[in-house]
Amino acid sequence: MKKEILGYNKQLEVHRINLGLQEFDIGRVIAEHKERYIVKTEVGEFEAEITGNLRYSALGREDYPAVGDWVALITADEHFAIIHSILPRQSVIGRKAAGQIGETQIIASNVDYALLVQAVDRDFNINRLERYLSICYSSKVEPIIVLTKTDLIGTEDLNEILAALNQRIKNVEVVPLSNENRQGYEHLNKLIKTGKTYCMLGSSGVGKSTLSNNLCGSELMKTNAISKSTAKGRHVTTHRQLILMENGGILIDNPGMREVGLSDTSEGLEATFSAITKLSENCKFKNCTHTSETGCAVLKALTEGIIDEHSYQNYLKMEKENAFFESSVAERRKKDKAFGKMVKNVKKKNIRNKF
């Protein structure tokens, strides 16, 4: 299989040459299992590990390979390989790492489009969609909203959902579909482009695994029904993996995510809440928080019904969360710098003691 089928392009080849990696094989990470990786190359698939040097130089989780990465590797035998380098990422979708202050967990890399999947019967939540959109815009990834399980609600209810979406979210493709009767699949398939990478994001139980199977034309993912007692989705996809779709697109599926913590999405927030961003230019004070200030154009628009109350409240919540993450990153970098300086001083001291 040629690299181009997996999304390899001229820009990646330029990076490979500039980094002096011509003597290495090039492959794409298609699955990750606790720091063990499956890498697909032109000659086949290999189980792989990173070099000790790559592990030693990693400052955080984002410095390890992720599904979607292009890597330079050397094959040890017909089944195993060693990853020596990660080629520069063209895009990264990430979220705040659980339990790690100021650290980002990479969801997928080198992604062109994100399929934001929600089920209209129980999971529909515009606040969560705005959260996903902020991550996409910050990552320079184009979003597509996919509404599943439309066969479980009536036409009137679906139209109300679409109207609510249109009121709060502008200029984003929305695809309502049913995994049961396949209505809407023709529309979605027209949006899938050969050689482009699509990342699927959504909670458990919204039909992502069935959607993946239908797009790829085979039973690649197990599917489970929603628990009737809790109405909650079961985690079926247990790890990230990259697969090829029937029409030539490349799909990265992810385990369902109940919470999506923001990580460094200032630019994404501005794009998602563009109406608020534009209004803020007319605020009396440059550092206006849009909460209580005199002369706030955003609060004026809110009282006049120009912007949506729910969207405004979601904006404030996400802005506060993003500010906390940015301050955490700054604190972590300060600590890392201090630690690095201490290690450097210890090394100098040891060298002097030798003489």
C-alpha positions as CSV (number, residue, x, y, z in Angstrom):
1,M,0.0,0.0,0.0
2,K,1.4,3.4,-1.0
3,K,1.9,6.0,1.7
4,E,-0.3,8.5,-0.2
5,I,-3.3,6.2,0.4
6,L,-2.7,6.7,4.2
7,G,-2.5,10.5,3.7
8,Y,1.2,11.1,3.1
9,N,1.9,14.3,1.2
10,K,4.6,16.6,-0.2
11,Q,4.8,18.7,3.0
12,L,5.6,15.6,5.0
13,E,8.2,14.5,2.5
14,V,9.9,17.9,2.8
15,H,10.0,17.5,6.6
16,R,11.5,14.0,6.2
17,I,14.3,15.4,4.0
18,N,15.0,18.5,6.1
19,L,15.3,16.2,9.2
20,G,17.7,13.9,7.4
21,L,15.4,10.8,7.8
22,Q,15.9,9.4,4.3
23,E,17.5,6.2,5.6
24,F,14.5,5.4,7.7
25,D,11.3,3.8,6.7
26,I,8.2,5.9,7.1
27,G,4.9,4.7,8.5
28,R,1.7,6.0,10.1
29,V,0.6,5.1,13.6
30,I,-2.8,3.3,13.2
31,A,-3.3,2.1,16.8
32,E,-1.9,2.6,20.3
33,H,-1.9,0.2,23.3
34,K,-0.1,1.6,26.4
35,E,3.0,2.9,24.7
36,R,3.0,0.0,22.2
37,Y,2.1,1.1,18.7
38,I,0.9,-0.5,15.5
39,V,2.5,1.3,12.5
40,K,1.4,0.8,8.9
41,T,4.1,1.1,6.2
42,E,4.2,0.4,2.5
43,V,5.3,-3.1,3.2
44,G,2.9,-4.0,6.0
45,E,2.0,-3.5,9.7
46,F,4.5,-3.6,12.6
47,E,4.2,-3.6,16.3
48,A,6.6,-0.9,17.5
49,E,8.2,0.8,20.5
50,I,10.0,4.2,20.7
51,T,13.7,4.5,21.3
52,G,15.0,5.2,24.8
53,N,16.3,8.5,23.6
54,L,12.8,9.5,22.4
55,R,11.4,8.4,25.7
56,Y,14.0,10.3,27.7
57,S,13.6,13.6,25.8
58,A,9.8,13.6,26.1
59,L,8.6,16.5,28.4
60,G,5.0,15.3,28.4
61,R,2.4,13.0,27.0
62,E,2.2,15.1,23.8
63,D,5.8,14.2,23.0
64,Y,4.9,10.5,22.5
65,P,3.5,9.1,19.3
66,A,-0.2,9.3,18.8
67,V,-2.7,7.7,16.4
68,G,-2.4,9.6,13.1
69,D,1.3,10.4,13.5
70,W,3.8,9.8,10.8
71,V,7.0,8.3,12.2
72,A,10.5,7.3,11.0
73,L,11.3,3.8,12.0
74,I,13.7,0.9,11.5
75,T,12.2,-2.6,11.2
76,A,13.9,-5.2,13.5
77,D,12.2,-8.2,11.9
78,E,9.1,-8.9,9.9
79,H,6.8,-8.1,12.8
80,F,8.6,-5.5,15.0
81,A,10.0,-2.0,14.6
82,I,11.7,0.8,16.5
83,I,10.3,4.3,16.2
84,H,13.2,6.9,16.1
85,S,11.4,10.1,15.3
86,I,7.9,11.7,14.9
87,L,7.5,13.9,11.8
88,P,6.1,17.4,12.5
89,R,2.4,17.2,13.0
90,Q,0.2,19.2,10.6
91,S,-2.7,19.4,13.1
92,V,-3.4,18.0,16.6
93,I,-6.7,17.5,18.3
94,G,-6.1,17.4,22.0
95,R,-7.8,17.8,25.4
96,K,-6.7,18.5,28.9
97,A,-5.1,15.3,30.3
98,A,-7.1,13.8,33.1
99,G,-5.3,14.3,36.5
100,Q,-2.4,16.1,34.9
101,I,-2.1,19.9,35.6
102,G,-1.3,21.9,32.4
103,E,-0.8,18.8,30.3
104,T,-2.5,17.9,27.0
105,Q,-3.6,14.5,25.9
106,I,-3.5,14.1,22.1
107,I,-6.7,12.6,20.7
108,A,-5.5,12.3,17.1
109,S,-2.9,14.0,14.9
110,N,-2.7,15.0,11.2
111,V,-6.5,15.3,11.0
112,D,-8.2,17.3,8.3
113,Y,-11.9,17.0,9.4
114,A,-13.6,16.1,12.7
115,L,-17.0,14.3,12.8
116,L,-18.7,15.5,15.9
117,V,-21.2,12.8,16.6
118,Q,-24.3,13.2,18.8
119,A,-27.4,11.1,19.1
120,V,-30.6,13.1,18.8
121,D,-32.7,10.8,21.0
122,R,-30.8,11.5,24.3
123,D,-27.3,12.8,23.8
124,F,-28.0,16.1,22.0
125,N,-26.2,18.9,23.8
126,I,-25.2,22.2,22.1
127,N,-23.0,23.2,24.9
128,R,-20.9,20.1,24.3
129,L,-20.9,20.7,20.6
130,E,-19.5,24.3,21.2
131,R,-16.8,22.7,23.3
132,Y,-15.8,20.3,20.5
133,L,-16.0,23.2,18.0
134,S,-13.5,25.2,20.0
135,I,-11.1,22.3,20.1
136,C,-11.5,21.9,16.3
137,Y,-10.9,25.6,15.4
138,S,-7.9,25.8,17.7
139,S,-6.5,22.7,16.0
140,K,-7.1,24.0,12.5
141,V,-9.5,21.1,11.8
142,E,-12.7,21.5,9.9
143,P,-15.8,20.3,11.9
144,I,-18.8,18.4,10.6
145,I,-21.7,17.8,12.9
146,V,-23.3,14.3,12.6
147,L,-26.6,13.7,14.3
148,T,-27.4,10.0,14.6
149,K,-30.4,7.9,15.5
150,T,-32.8,10.2,13.6
151,D,-35.1,7.2,13.2
152,L,-35.9,7.3,16.9
153,I,-37.6,10.7,16.9
154,G,-40.2,12.4,14.8
155,T,-39.7,14.9,12.0
156,E,-41.0,17.8,14.1
157,D,-38.6,17.0,16.9
158,L,-35.7,16.8,14.5
159,N,-36.6,20.1,12.9
160,E,-36.6,21.7,16.4
161,I,-33.1,20.4,17.0
162,L,-31.8,21.7,13.6
163,A,-33.4,25.1,14.3
164,A,-31.7,25.2,17.8
165,L,-28.4,24.3,16.1
166,N,-28.8,27.0,13.4
167,Q,-29.5,29.6,16.0
168,R,-26.3,29.0,18.0
169,I,-23.8,27.5,15.5
170,K,-23.1,29.0,12.1
171,N,-21.3,27.9,9.0
172,V,-20.8,24.3,10.0
173,E,-22.1,21.3,8.0
174,V,-24.8,19.3,9.8
175,V,-25.6,15.8,8.7
176,P,-28.7,14.1,10.3
177,L,-28.6,10.3,9.6
178,S,-29.9,6.9,10.8
179,N,-27.6,3.9,11.2
180,E,-30.7,1.7,10.9
181,N,-32.2,2.8,7.6
182,R,-29.1,4.6,6.2
183,Q,-30.9,7.8,5.5
184,G,-28.3,10.6,5.4
185,Y,-25.4,8.4,4.5
186,E,-25.4,9.6,0.9
187,H,-24.9,13.2,2.1
188,L,-22.1,12.2,4.5
189,N,-20.3,10.1,1.9
190,K,-20.2,13.1,-0.5
191,L,-18.3,15.0,2.2
192,I,-15.6,12.3,2.5
193,K,-12.5,13.1,0.4
194,T,-9.9,10.6,-0.8
195,G,-6.6,10.8,1.2
196,K,-8.1,13.1,3.9
197,T,-8.2,12.1,7.5
198,Y,-11.3,12.3,9.6
199,C,-11.5,12.0,13.4
200,M,-14.7,10.8,15.1
201,L,-15.5,12.5,18.4
202,G,-18.5,11.8,20.7
203,S,-19.8,10.2,23.8
204,S,-20.3,6.5,24.2
205,G,-23.5,5.0,22.9
206,V,-24.1,7.6,20.2
207,G,-23.6,5.1,17.4
208,K,-20.0,5.8,16.5
209,S,-19.0,2.2,16.2
210,T,-21.9,1.4,13.9
211,L,-21.1,4.6,11.9
212,S,-17.5,3.4,11.5
213,N,-18.6,0.0,10.3
214,N,-21.0,1.5,7.8
215,L,-18.4,3.9,6.4
216,C,-15.7,1.3,6.2
217,G,-18.0,-1.4,4.7
218,S,-17.2,-4.1,7.3
219,E,-17.7,-5.1,10.9
220,L,-14.5,-3.5,12.3
221,M,-16.0,-2.3,15.6
222,K,-18.1,-4.2,18.1
223,T,-21.4,-2.5,18.9
224,N,-23.5,-2.7,22.0
225,A,-27.0,-1.4,22.8
226,I,-27.7,1.4,25.2
227,S,-28.3,0.2,28.8
228,K,-32.1,0.5,29.3
229,S,-31.7,0.9,33.1
230,T,-29.3,3.9,32.9
231,A,-29.8,5.2,29.3
232,K,-26.0,5.5,29.2
233,G,-23.7,4.4,26.5
234,R,-21.3,1.5,27.0
235,H,-17.6,1.9,26.1
236,V,-17.3,-0.3,23.0
237,T,-14.3,1.2,21.3
238,T,-11.5,0.8,23.9
239,H,-8.6,2.4,22.0
240,R,-7.9,4.8,19.2
241,Q,-7.4,3.3,15.7
242,L,-7.0,4.4,12.2
243,I,-8.9,2.7,9.4
244,L,-9.6,3.2,5.7
245,M,-13.1,4.0,4.5
246,E,-14.7,2.5,1.4
247,N,-14.5,5.7,-0.6
248,G,-10.8,6.4,0.1
249,G,-11.1,8.6,3.2
250,I,-9.1,7.8,6.4
251,L,-11.0,7.5,9.7
252,I,-9.7,7.7,13.3
253,D,-12.1,6.3,15.8
254,N,-11.9,7.2,19.5
255,P,-13.3,5.8,22.7
256,G,-16.3,7.7,23.9
257,M,-15.5,10.7,26.0
258,R,-17.8,11.8,28.8
259,E,-15.8,14.9,29.6
260,V,-13.7,17.0,27.2
261,G,-11.4,19.4,29.1
262,L,-10.1,22.4,27.1
263,S,-6.4,22.8,26.5
264,D,-5.1,26.1,25.1
265,T,-8.1,26.9,22.9
266,S,-8.2,30.7,23.0
267,E,-8.2,31.0,19.2
268,G,-10.9,28.2,19.1
269,L,-13.1,30.1,21.5
270,E,-12.9,33.2,19.4
271,A,-14.0,31.3,16.3
272,T,-16.8,29.3,18.1
273,F,-18.3,32.4,19.8
274,S,-17.5,34.7,16.9
275,A,-20.6,36.9,17.6
276,I,-19.4,37.6,21.1
277,T,-15.8,38.1,19.9
278,K,-17.0,40.7,17.3
279,L,-19.2,42.5,19.9
280,S,-16.4,42.7,22.4
281,E,-14.5,45.0,20.0
282,N,-17.0,47.7,21.0
283,C,-16.6,47.2,24.7
284,K,-15.5,50.3,26.7
285,F,-12.6,48.5,28.3
286,K,-10.0,46.4,26.5
287,N,-9.8,43.9,29.3
288,C,-13.6,43.6,29.6
289,T,-14.7,40.2,31.1
290,H,-18.3,40.7,29.8
291,T,-19.8,40.0,33.3
292,S,-20.5,43.3,35.0
293,E,-18.5,46.1,33.4
294,T,-20.1,49.5,32.4
295,G,-20.1,49.9,28.6
296,C,-19.9,46.2,27.8
297,A,-21.2,45.7,24.3
298,V,-21.7,41.9,25.0
299,L,-24.0,42.5,28.0
300,K,-25.9,45.1,26.1
301,A,-26.5,42.6,23.2
302,L,-27.5,40.0,25.8
303,T,-30.2,42.2,27.3
304,E,-31.5,43.0,23.8
305,G,-31.7,39.3,22.9
306,I,-29.1,39.6,20.1
307,I,-27.0,36.8,21.5
308,D,-28.3,33.6,23.1
309,E,-28.3,33.4,26.9
310,H,-27.2,29.7,27.0
311,S,-24.4,30.3,24.5
312,Y,-23.2,33.3,26.6
313,Q,-23.1,31.2,29.8
314,N,-21.3,28.4,28.0
315,Y,-18.7,31.0,26.7
316,L,-18.0,32.3,30.2
317,K,-17.6,28.8,31.6
318,M,-15.2,27.7,28.8
319,E,-13.3,31.0,28.9
320,K,-12.7,30.5,32.7
321,E,-11.6,26.9,32.1
322,N,-9.2,27.9,29.3
323,A,-7.7,30.7,31.5
324,F,-7.1,28.2,34.3
325,F,-5.4,25.7,31.8
326,E,-3.1,28.5,30.4
327,S,-2.0,29.5,33.9
328,S,-1.4,25.8,34.7
329,V,0.8,25.5,31.6
330,A,2.8,28.6,32.6
331,E,3.3,27.2,36.1
332,R,4.4,23.8,34.8
333,R,6.9,25.4,32.4
334,K,8.3,27.4,35.2
335,K,8.8,24.3,37.3
336,D,10.3,22.4,34.3
337,K,12.7,25.3,33.7
338,A,13.8,25.3,37.4
339,F,14.2,21.6,37.4
340,G,16.3,21.7,34.2
341,K,18.5,24.4,35.7
342,M,19.0,22.3,38.9
343,V,20.0,19.2,36.8
344,K,22.5,21.3,34.8
345,N,24.1,22.7,38.0
346,V,24.4,19.2,39.5
347,K,26.2,18.0,36.3
348,K,28.6,21.0,36.4
349,K,29.3,20.3,40.1
350,N,30.0,16.6,39.5
351,I,32.4,17.5,36.6
352,R,34.4,19.9,38.9
353,N,34.6,17.3,41.7
354,K,36.2,14.9,39.3
355,F,39.2,17.2,39.0
